């Protein structure tokens, strides 16, 4: 699939005008696919799989993704093996979101890559940029967590319920709070 130039610029991390026809069309197309996916019963596994394989950049063979699920473009999402995404997972994927193997995500989690300008005039004109999010292998993200743009969650990390993750999480570390801070190291 050929990605329009303005969408490529957005995911590059540069400040751009995000109010373009291509970006709007991409968002609407993805919203339509998410609506169809969320309307299907879990028993329609093959149809759900077909939608997800067409929506995501990649996803492993073994996964569980509960509805409702929402994302912005889909093609920027890459998910490994043995993934669990619980109810109300939202991934705002204007930049790449890479999720490793054996990652468990609790209900009501939001992963954001988009950053709007702080200046209200620029923001109203659509000035924005995006920064990638990376979640390494063997990570557990508990319920009601928000992960902000540019964050990398290290291998084996655990993010406590209700946390807002504003900076990188070291491998094998438990973090919690708003903003999330280190609680303790996790034995390997």
ChimeraX commands (.cxc) that place a marker at each C-alpha (Angstrom):
marker #1 position 0.00,0.00,0.00 radius 0.5
marker #1 position 1.35,3.41,-1.00 radius 0.5
marker #1 position 1.17,5.82,1.94 radius 0.5
marker #1 position 0.46,9.43,0.93 radius 0.5
marker #1 position 3.33,11.89,1.40 radius 0.5
marker #1 position 1.57,13.97,4.08 radius 0.5
marker #1 position 0.97,10.88,6.23 radius 0.5
marker #1 position 4.63,9.88,5.81 radius 0.5
marker #1 position 5.64,13.41,6.89 radius 0.5
marker #1 position 3.40,13.17,9.95 radius 0.5
marker #1 position 5.00,9.93,11.14 radius 0.5
marker #1 position 8.49,11.36,10.51 radius 0.5
marker #1 position 8.21,13.45,13.69 radius 0.5
marker #1 position 8.26,16.81,11.88 radius 0.5
marker #1 position 5.68,19.50,12.62 radius 0.5
marker #1 position 3.15,19.52,9.78 radius 0.5
marker #1 position -0.40,20.57,8.99 radius 0.5
marker #1 position -2.42,17.47,9.85 radius 0.5
marker #1 position -5.67,18.85,8.44 radius 0.5
marker #1 position -5.21,17.46,4.94 radius 0.5
marker #1 position -7.59,15.52,2.71 radius 0.5
marker #1 position -5.30,12.45,2.71 radius 0.5
marker #1 position -5.02,12.35,6.49 radius 0.5
marker #1 position -8.76,12.84,6.90 radius 0.5
marker #1 position -9.50,10.08,4.37 radius 0.5
marker #1 position -7.07,7.71,6.12 radius 0.5
marker #1 position -8.68,8.37,9.50 radius 0.5
marker #1 position -12.18,7.83,8.09 radius 0.5
marker #1 position -11.19,4.59,6.32 radius 0.5
marker #1 position -9.66,3.20,9.50 radius 0.5
marker #1 position -12.65,4.29,11.61 radius 0.5
marker #1 position -14.94,2.40,9.21 radius 0.5
marker #1 position -12.85,-0.78,9.55 radius 0.5
marker #1 position -12.79,-0.48,13.36 radius 0.5
marker #1 position -16.57,-0.02,13.36 radius 0.5
marker #1 position -17.03,-3.20,11.31 radius 0.5
marker #1 position -14.57,-5.12,13.50 radius 0.5
marker #1 position -16.30,-4.00,16.69 radius 0.5
marker #1 position -19.70,-4.96,15.28 radius 0.5
marker #1 position -18.68,-8.58,14.72 radius 0.5
marker #1 position -19.24,-11.22,17.41 radius 0.5
marker #1 position -16.12,-12.96,18.75 radius 0.5
marker #1 position -17.32,-16.19,17.11 radius 0.5
marker #1 position -16.57,-14.70,13.65 radius 0.5
marker #1 position -12.83,-15.23,14.11 radius 0.5
marker #1 position -11.95,-15.56,10.41 radius 0.5
marker #1 position -13.74,-12.37,9.41 radius 0.5
marker #1 position -12.17,-10.49,12.35 radius 0.5
marker #1 position -8.74,-11.85,11.38 radius 0.5
marker #1 position -9.21,-10.70,7.78 radius 0.5
marker #1 position -10.05,-7.17,8.96 radius 0.5
marker #1 position -7.09,-7.05,11.35 radius 0.5
marker #1 position -4.62,-8.38,8.77 radius 0.5
marker #1 position -5.84,-5.67,6.36 radius 0.5
marker #1 position -5.77,-2.98,9.03 radius 0.5
marker #1 position -2.46,-3.57,10.84 radius 0.5
marker #1 position 1.04,-3.33,9.46 radius 0.5
marker #1 position 1.59,-6.76,11.01 radius 0.5
marker #1 position 0.25,-9.02,13.76 radius 0.5
marker #1 position 1.43,-12.39,15.02 radius 0.5
marker #1 position -0.45,-15.65,14.55 radius 0.5
marker #1 position -1.43,-16.02,18.21 radius 0.5
marker #1 position -3.32,-13.09,19.73 radius 0.5
marker #1 position -6.50,-12.00,21.51 radius 0.5
marker #1 position -8.00,-8.60,20.76 radius 0.5
marker #1 position -11.27,-7.80,22.51 radius 0.5
marker #1 position -13.77,-5.30,21.18 radius 0.5
marker #1 position -14.13,-2.44,21.21 radius 0.5
marker #1 position -10.80,-1.54,19.69 radius 0.5
marker #1 position -9.91,1.77,18.03 radius 0.5
marker #1 position -6.94,3.12,16.11 radius 0.5
marker #1 position -6.29,6.03,13.76 radius 0.5
marker #1 position -4.60,4.45,10.71 radius 0.5
marker #1 position -3.78,0.87,11.64 radius 0.5
marker #1 position -0.93,0.34,9.18 radius 0.5
marker #1 position 1.53,1.88,11.65 radius 0.5
marker #1 position 0.77,-0.85,14.22 radius 0.5
marker #1 position 3.05,-3.90,14.43 radius 0.5
marker #1 position 2.21,-6.59,17.01 radius 0.5
marker #1 position 4.21,-9.70,17.88 radius 0.5
marker #1 position 3.16,-13.18,19.02 radius 0.5
marker #1 position 1.05,-14.10,22.05 radius 0.5
marker #1 position -0.56,-10.66,22.37 radius 0.5
marker #1 position -3.57,-9.85,24.53 radius 0.5
marker #1 position -5.38,-6.53,24.05 radius 0.5
marker #1 position -8.30,-6.16,26.43 radius 0.5
marker #1 position -11.53,-4.15,26.03 radius 0.5
marker #1 position -11.32,-0.48,24.95 radius 0.5
marker #1 position -7.74,-0.52,23.68 radius 0.5
marker #1 position -7.09,2.69,21.73 radius 0.5
marker #1 position -3.93,3.19,19.67 radius 0.5
marker #1 position -3.49,6.62,18.07 radius 0.5
marker #1 position -0.94,5.49,15.50 radius 0.5
marker #1 position 0.09,8.56,13.53 radius 0.5
marker #1 position 3.62,7.19,14.03 radius 0.5
marker #1 position 4.68,3.57,14.39 radius 0.5
marker #1 position 3.56,1.59,17.42 radius 0.5
marker #1 position 5.62,-1.56,17.82 radius 0.5
marker #1 position 4.45,-4.14,20.34 radius 0.5
marker #1 position 6.68,-7.15,21.00 radius 0.5
marker #1 position 5.94,-10.76,21.89 radius 0.5
marker #1 position 4.07,-11.82,25.05 radius 0.5
marker #1 position 2.57,-8.39,25.73 radius 0.5
marker #1 position -0.58,-8.21,27.84 radius 0.5
marker #1 position -2.61,-4.99,27.81 radius 0.5
marker #1 position -5.46,-4.46,30.28 radius 0.5
marker #1 position -8.78,-2.74,29.64 radius 0.5
marker #1 position -9.13,0.97,28.83 radius 0.5
marker #1 position -5.52,1.54,27.74 radius 0.5
marker #1 position -4.57,4.36,25.37 radius 0.5
marker #1 position -1.32,4.51,23.41 radius 0.5
marker #1 position -0.72,7.93,21.81 radius 0.5
marker #1 position 1.79,8.98,19.17 radius 0.5
marker #1 position 0.26,12.32,18.19 radius 0.5
marker #1 position 1.37,15.69,19.61 radius 0.5
marker #1 position -0.59,18.87,18.87 radius 0.5
marker #1 position 1.06,22.28,18.99 radius 0.5
marker #1 position 0.91,24.04,22.35 radius 0.5
marker #1 position 0.26,27.34,20.56 radius 0.5
marker #1 position -3.55,27.66,20.20 radius 0.5
marker #1 position -3.35,29.40,16.81 radius 0.5
marker #1 position -1.09,26.70,15.37 radius 0.5
marker #1 position -3.18,23.96,16.98 radius 0.5
marker #1 position -6.35,25.38,15.42 radius 0.5
marker #1 position -4.58,25.35,12.05 radius 0.5
marker #1 position -3.80,21.63,12.50 radius 0.5
marker #1 position -0.10,21.84,13.36 radius 0.5
marker #1 position 0.98,18.50,14.83 radius 0.5
marker #1 position 3.66,15.84,14.82 radius 0.5
marker #1 position 3.96,12.22,15.90 radius 0.5
marker #1 position 6.57,10.17,17.75 radius 0.5
marker #1 position 6.80,6.38,17.74 radius 0.5
marker #1 position 5.98,4.19,20.74 radius 0.5
marker #1 position 7.82,0.92,21.35 radius 0.5
marker #1 position 6.72,-1.79,23.76 radius 0.5
marker #1 position 9.29,-4.56,24.09 radius 0.5
marker #1 position 8.71,-8.28,24.82 radius 0.5
marker #1 position 7.12,-9.69,28.00 radius 0.5
marker #1 position 5.46,-6.44,29.10 radius 0.5
marker #1 position 2.28,-6.22,31.18 radius 0.5
marker #1 position 0.31,-2.97,30.97 radius 0.5
marker #1 position -2.48,-2.93,33.57 radius 0.5
marker #1 position -5.91,-1.27,33.28 radius 0.5
marker #1 position -6.50,2.42,32.51 radius 0.5
marker #1 position -2.92,3.24,31.47 radius 0.5
marker #1 position -2.01,6.07,29.09 radius 0.5
marker #1 position 1.30,5.86,27.19 radius 0.5
marker #1 position 2.41,9.15,25.65 radius 0.5
marker #1 position 4.31,9.81,22.38 radius 0.5
marker #1 position 7.94,8.79,22.06 radius 0.5
marker #1 position 7.94,6.32,24.96 radius 0.5
marker #1 position 9.79,2.99,24.92 radius 0.5
marker #1 position 8.70,0.38,27.46 radius 0.5
marker #1 position 11.59,-1.98,28.17 radius 0.5
marker #1 position 11.47,-5.77,28.15 radius 0.5
marker #1 position 9.76,-7.39,31.12 radius 0.5
marker #1 position 8.41,-4.09,32.48 radius 0.5
marker #1 position 5.08,-3.79,34.31 radius 0.5
marker #1 position 2.99,-0.61,34.27 radius 0.5
marker #1 position 0.56,-0.30,37.20 radius 0.5
marker #1 position -3.13,0.47,36.77 radius 0.5
marker #1 position -4.08,4.08,36.12 radius 0.5
marker #1 position -0.55,5.19,35.23 radius 0.5
marker #1 position 0.37,7.93,32.78 radius 0.5
marker #1 position 3.68,7.00,31.16 radius 0.5
marker #1 position 5.50,10.16,30.07 radius 0.5
marker #1 position 9.04,8.81,29.66 radius 0.5
marker #1 position 10.86,5.57,28.87 radius 0.5
marker #1 position 10.44,2.62,31.22 radius 0.5
marker #1 position 13.58,0.61,32.00 radius 0.5
marker #1 position 13.56,-3.15,31.40 radius 0.5
marker #1 position 12.30,-5.33,34.27 radius 0.5
marker #1 position 10.92,-2.37,36.21 radius 0.5
marker #1 position 7.52,-1.81,37.84 radius 0.5
marker #1 position 6.28,1.75,37.34 radius 0.5
marker #1 position 3.06,3.36,38.52 radius 0.5
marker #1 position 1.44,6.73,39.08 radius 0.5
marker #1 position 0.79,9.99,37.28 radius 0.5
marker #1 position 3.35,10.59,36.00 radius 0.5
marker #1 position 4.56,6.99,36.21 radius 0.5
marker #1 position 7.68,6.53,38.31 radius 0.5
marker #1 position 9.78,3.55,39.26 radius 0.5
marker #1 position 8.36,1.54,42.15 radius 0.5
marker #1 position 10.87,-1.32,42.10 radius 0.5
marker #1 position 13.03,-3.57,39.95 radius 0.5
marker #1 position 11.52,-6.89,38.86 radius 0.5
marker #1 position 13.73,-9.94,39.47 radius 0.5
marker #1 position 14.74,-11.72,36.27 radius 0.5
marker link #1:1,2 radius 0.2
marker link #1:2,3 radius 0.2
marker link #1:3,4 radius 0.2
marker link #1:4,5 radius 0.2
marker link #1:5,6 radius 0.2
marker link #1:6,7 radius 0.2
marker link #1:7,8 radius 0.2
marker link #1:8,9 radius 0.2
marker link #1:9,10 radius 0.2
marker link #1:10,11 radius 0.2
marker link #1:11,12 radius 0.2
marker link #1:12,13 radius 0.2
marker link #1:13,14 radius 0.2
marker link #1:14,15 radius 0.2
marker link #1:15,16 radius 0.2
marker link #1:16,17 radius 0.2
marker link #1:17,18 radius 0.2
marker link #1:18,19 radius 0.2
marker link #1:19,20 radius 0.2
marker link #1:20,21 radius 0.2
marker link #1:21,22 radius 0.2
marker link #1:22,23 radius 0.2
marker link #1:23,24 radius 0.2
marker link #1:24,25 radius 0.2
marker link #1:25,26 radius 0.2
marker link #1:26,27 radius 0.2
marker link #1:27,28 radius 0.2
marker link #1:28,29 radius 0.2
marker link #1:29,30 radius 0.2
marker link #1:30,31 radius 0.2
marker link #1:31,32 radius 0.2
marker link #1:32,33 radius 0.2
marker link #1:33,34 radius 0.2
marker link #1:34,35 radius 0.2
marker link #1:35,36 radius 0.2
marker link #1:36,37 radius 0.2
marker link #1:37,38 radius 0.2
marker link #1:38,39 radius 0.2
marker link #1:39,40 radius 0.2
marker link #1:40,41 radius 0.2
marker link #1:41,42 radius 0.2
marker link #1:42,43 radius 0.2
marker link #1:43,44 radius 0.2
marker link #1:44,45 radius 0.2
marker link #1:45,46 radius 0.2
marker link #1:46,47 radius 0.2
marker link #1:47,48 radius 0.2
marker link #1:48,49 radius 0.2
marker link #1:49,50 radius 0.2
marker link #1:50,51 radius 0.2
marker link #1:51,52 radius 0.2
marker link #1:52,53 radius 0.2
marker link #1:53,54 radius 0.2
marker link #1:54,55 radius 0.2
marker link #1:55,56 radius 0.2
marker link #1:56,57 radius 0.2
marker link #1:57,58 radius 0.2
marker link #1:58,59 radius 0.2
marker link #1:59,60 radius 0.2
marker link #1:60,61 radius 0.2
marker link #1:61,62 radius 0.2
marker link #1:62,63 radius 0.2
marker link #1:63,64 radius 0.2
marker link #1:64,65 radius 0.2
marker link #1:65,66 radius 0.2
marker link #1:66,67 radius 0.2
marker link #1:67,68 radius 0.2
marker link #1:68,69 radius 0.2
marker link #1:69,70 radius 0.2
marker link #1:70,71 radius 0.2
marker link #1:71,72 radius 0.2
marker link #1:72,73 radius 0.2
marker link #1:73,74 radius 0.2
marker link #1:74,75 radius 0.2
marker link #1:75,76 radius 0.2
marker link #1:76,77 radius 0.2
marker link #1:77,78 radius 0.2
marker link #1:78,79 radius 0.2
marker link #1:79,80 radius 0.2
marker link #1:80,81 radius 0.2
marker link #1:81,82 radius 0.2
marker link #1:82,83 radius 0.2
marker link #1:83,84 radius 0.2
marker link #1:84,85 radius 0.2
marker link #1:85,86 radius 0.2
marker link #1:86,87 radius 0.2
marker link #1:87,88 radius 0.2
marker link #1:88,89 radius 0.2
marker link #1:89,90 radius 0.2
marker link #1:90,91 radius 0.2
marker link #1:91,92 radius 0.2
marker link #1:92,93 radius 0.2
marker link #1:93,94 radius 0.2
marker link #1:94,95 radius 0.2
marker link #1:95,96 radius 0.2
marker link #1:96,97 radius 0.2
marker link #1:97,98 radius 0.2
marker link #1:98,99 radius 0.2
marker link #1:99,100 radius 0.2
marker link #1:100,101 radius 0.2
marker link #1:101,102 radius 0.2
marker link #1:102,103 radius 0.2
marker link #1:103,104 radius 0.2
marker link #1:104,105 radius 0.2
marker link #1:105,106 radius 0.2
marker link #1:106,107 radius 0.2
marker link #1:107,108 radius 0.2
marker link #1:108,109 radius 0.2
marker link #1:109,110 radius 0.2
marker link #1:110,111 radius 0.2
marker link #1:111,112 radius 0.2
marker link #1:112,113 radius 0.2
marker link #1:113,114 radius 0.2
marker link #1:114,115 radius 0.2
marker link #1:115,116 radius 0.2
marker link #1:116,117 radius 0.2
marker link #1:117,118 radius 0.2
marker link #1:118,119 radius 0.2
marker link #1:119,120 radius 0.2
marker link #1:120,121 radius 0.2
marker link #1:121,122 radius 0.2
marker link #1:122,123 radius 0.2
marker link #1:123,124 radius 0.2
marker link #1:124,125 radius 0.2
marker link #1:125,126 radius 0.2
marker link #1:126,127 radius 0.2
marker link #1:127,128 radius 0.2
marker link #1:128,129 radius 0.2
marker link #1:129,130 radius 0.2
marker link #1:130,131 radius 0.2
marker link #1:131,132 radius 0.2
marker link #1:132,133 radius 0.2
marker link #1:133,134 radius 0.2
marker link #1:134,135 radius 0.2
marker link #1:135,136 radius 0.2
marker link #1:136,137 radius 0.2
marker link #1:137,138 radius 0.2
marker link #1:138,139 radius 0.2
marker link #1:139,140 radius 0.2
marker link #1:140,141 radius 0.2
marker link #1:141,142 radius 0.2
marker link #1:142,143 radius 0.2
marker link #1:143,144 radius 0.2
marker link #1:144,145 radius 0.2
marker link #1:145,146 radius 0.2
marker link #1:146,147 radius 0.2
marker link #1:147,148 radius 0.2
marker link #1:148,149 radius 0.2
marker link #1:149,150 radius 0.2
marker link #1:150,151 radius 0.2
marker link #1:151,152 radius 0.2
marker link #1:152,153 radius 0.2
marker link #1:153,154 radius 0.2
marker link #1:154,155 radius 0.2
marker link #1:155,156 radius 0.2
marker link #1:156,157 radius 0.2
marker link #1:157,158 radius 0.2
marker link #1:158,159 radius 0.2
marker link #1:159,160 radius 0.2
marker link #1:160,161 radius 0.2
marker link #1:161,162 radius 0.2
marker link #1:162,163 radius 0.2
marker link #1:163,164 radius 0.2
marker link #1:164,165 radius 0.2
marker link #1:165,166 radius 0.2
marker link #1:166,167 radius 0.2
marker link #1:167,168 radius 0.2
marker link #1:168,169 radius 0.2
marker link #1:169,170 radius 0.2
marker link #1:170,171 radius 0.2
marker link #1:171,172 radius 0.2
marker link #1:172,173 radius 0.2
marker link #1:173,174 radius 0.2
marker link #1:174,175 radius 0.2
marker link #1:175,176 radius 0.2
marker link #1:176,177 radius 0.2
marker link #1:177,178 radius 0.2
marker link #1:178,179 radius 0.2
marker link #1:179,180 radius 0.2
marker link #1:180,181 radius 0.2
marker link #1:181,182 radius 0.2
marker link #1:182,183 radius 0.2
marker link #1:183,184 radius 0.2
marker link #1:184,185 radius 0.2
marker link #1:185,186 radius 0.2
marker link #1:186,187 radius 0.2
marker link #1:187,188 radius 0.2
view
